[in-house]
Amino acid sequence: MYPEELVQPMRADLANFGFEELRNAESVNAALAKSGTTLVVVNSVCGCAAANARPAAKMSLKNDKKPTNAVTVFAGVDKEAVNTARQHMVPFPPSSPCIALFKDGELVHMLERHHIEGRPADMIAENLTDAYNAHCS
């Protein structure tokens, strides 16, 4: 587990942009039970989260069609929340960072770490906006 003072700026990067931070299983289950679309970012301390995943997630929300809800859990910190989110992402193996889009509680789009690492944020954002255009109102 990482110390809170280390991860706070990384949490704030998404929270200050309007992502709801989920820190326990109940909040994850409640978020994914909502109708509409929910973007889930599994945040991380790694460089690809800082350079690629978080910027891409924020860029993608500037699209005309976007998820109804945007939430985040933090790998290596909020173990219960992350494990619960990952249970909803089966059959995909655990990875962080990763970004998932749910529609009415069903996983409809997934970006694993290998889709994020080494790719520019704008390319990842384009992938997400394509998913929004297909699944969001």
C-alpha positions, -999 to +999 in steps of 0.1 A: +000+000+000+012+034-009+012+063+016-017+087+012+006+117+010+023+101-021-009+094-040-029+125-031-018+145-061-025+116-084-060+112-069-066+149-072-057+149-109-089+130-116-110+142-087-105+178-095-117+170-130-150+157-117-143+119-112-159+105-081-134+087-059-146+052-048-128+038-018-148+007-008-168-022-023-202-006-015-194+026-034-181+006-065-212-016-065-235+014-061-218+033-089-220+004-113-257-002-104-267+032-117-285+033-150-267+049-179-230+047-186-201+048-161-165+053-169-142+036-144-105+045-142-082+023-122-056+049-113-020+040-104+013+056-094+030+043-125+043+066-152+018+054-178-010+065-156+005+099-153+015+104-189-012+084-207-043+071-187-053+101-166-047+127-194-066+105-219-095+100-195-098+137-190-095+145-227-121+119-237-147+136-215-146+167-238-165+146-264-202+155-272-213+120-261-198+110-228-205+087-198-233+096-174-208+090-145-170+090-142-155+073-112-120+062-101-104+037-078-067+037-069-046+005-072-022-002-044-043+020-020-080+013-021-077-025-022-113-033-015-126-008-041-101-020-067-108-057-062-146-050-065-141-030-096-119-057-111-146-084-103-169-064-126-142-064-153-140-102-156-129-118-180-101-092-182-072-099-159-063-073-133-042-045-146-034-010-136-039+015-149-070+004-169-101+021-181-135+005-184-169+017-197-201+001-183-236+006-196-264-002-172-239-022-151-226-043-181-190-040-192-190-027-228-155-015-234-121-021-218-086-007-221-060-027-203-026-016-193-011-029-225-035-007-245-023+023-225+014+019-219+035+034-247+005+050-265+000+087-266-029+101-245-047+115-276-048+080-292-062+065-260-088+094-257-098+087-293-104+051-285-125+061-255-145+086-275-153+060-302-167+038-273-187+068-260-201+074-295-212+038-297-226+034-261-234+068-246-264+091-253 
